[in-house]
């Protein structure tokens, strides 16, 4: 097996880092996180050069930032296209669009899963509630954990809702991957 082209690794890494920041911006907007938080401010500043022009062209829809969704899917598709070209392939536009949408959905679910895991680990050490990271994590995880907590109450002081939320999110992610593999 031939080693992977180091430029592919570099391109994937740089694109993936920026895509994650864009996804965080989208999620923080959707959960109505505090945008005066230093982490939120950083994310807005880093993504503004790409998102602000798109927002002028693509309006929101029912409180959903469609411009950011389109930008994230487009950047995912560009990454896939560049990597495919460097690997000797040339994927079609339909393939790029489908993979971009699938990757957008799975990345969003992965962000929620990762945030819940980090918040659960932080809960063991009693973090400062005024820490910007703690506030962002709470903003991201609360919309997912709140409904689960209504159904699953703590047992002897042990909150199992993060575990069930993660299982549910992983199940949804697997369903999405399966459905896109059928297409």
N, C-alpha and C positions, 0 to 999 in steps of 0.2 A: 504494500500500500504506500503510495507516494505521500510525502508530507504536504500539509496544507500551505498554500501560498501565504507568506507572512503579510502581504498587503491585504489579503482577504480578512485576516484576523484584525488588522488595524482598522479597516473600513467597518467591519461588523461592530467592533468595540466602540468606535467614535459615534457611529449612527445609533447604536443601542443606548448609549449614555444619553444622547440628546432626545431620543424617542421616550425614554423613561421620564426625563424632565418635562417633556410636553404632556405625557400622560398624567403626571402628577398635577400639572396645571389644570388639565381638564377635570380630574377627579376633585381637586380642591375647589374648583368653581361649582361643580355639581353638588358637593356636600356643604357648600356655603361656608367654607373655612374662613378664619380671620385673615384677611389680606394685609393686616398691619403686622402680622407675625414676620420676623426676619427671614424665616425659611420661605414663606410665601412670597415675600418681596423679592428674594433672590430668584425664585422660579419665574416670577412675572418678568423681571428684567432680562433674564437669559432667553426667554421665549418670545419676548415682545417683537424683536426684528422679523420673526417669521409669522407670528399670530396676528399682529396688528394690521398688516396689509390684507391678510386673508379675511379678517373681520369686516373690512370695508367692502369686500366683494361678496361675502357669504353671510347672510343674516342668520341670527339664531332662530330656533324653532321651539316654541313652548318652554322656554327656560333652558334649553339645551344648546350648548355652544357648538353649533354645527361646523363652524370654521375650524376649530381646533381638531375636531374629529377628522375632517377632510385633510388637514395638514398632516396629522399623525399617520393616517392611512397612506397618503402620498409619499411621505418620507420613508415609511416601511417599504413601500413598493419600489422606491428609488434604490434603497439599500439592497433589496433582493435582486433588482435588475443589474446593479453594478457587480454584485458578488457572482451572479450567474454569468455575466459577460466575462469576468476574470476566470471563471471556471470552464468557459468554452460553450456556454448555453445562451440561448436568447428566448426567454419566456415571453408569451403573448400578453397583451394588455389585460385580457380577462383573467388569466392566471394571476397576474400581479395584483389585480383588484381583489380577487377572492382571498388570496393569501394575506393581503394587507388587512382586509376586514377581519379575517380569522385571528391574525396576530394582534390586532387592536383589541378584540374582545378578550383573548387569552391574557394579554398583558394587563388589561384592566383588572381581571380576576386575580392575576398573580400579585398585583400591587396590594389588593385587599388582603390576600392570604399572608403576604409578607408583613404587612402592617399589623395584622392581628397577632402574628407570631412574635414580632418585636414588642408589641404592647404587653402581651402575656409575660414575656421574659422580664420586661421592665417592672411589671407589677410585683415581681418577687423581691425587688430591691427598693420598693417604695420611692418612685421617682418624684422629683419636684414638680408639682402640678403647673407651675408657672414657666417651666422650661419650654422653649419654643418647639422642640422635637416632640415632647409629650403632648402639647396642644395640637400639633398637626396630626399626630397618630390618633388622638381621640377624635378629631374631626373626621378622619378617614374611616375609622372603624365603627364609630357610634351608629351610623345608619345601617350597618350590617348586623352589629351585635344587639342593638335595641330590640328588634323583633324576635330574635332568638331568645333573648333573656325573658321575654314575656311567656315563652313556652317552657323554657328550661330554667328552673329556679336553682339557686345555689344549694348544694347538699353539704351540710355541716360546714358551711363557710367556704366551700370550694366551688368556684364558678366554672362550670363546664361549658358555658355558652361559646367561648372561643373555639373549643375543640369541635363542637357540632357545626359552628359557622364555617370553619375550615373544611370540614368534611363536605358540607353542602357546596361550598365554592369549588372544591376540587371536582365534585360530581358534575357541577354545571360546566366547568372547564372541559371535562372529558366528553360531555354531551356535545359541546360546541366543536371540539376537534373531530369527533366522530361524524357529526353532521356535515362538516366541511370536507371530510375525507370521502364521503359518499358523493358529493357534488363533483 
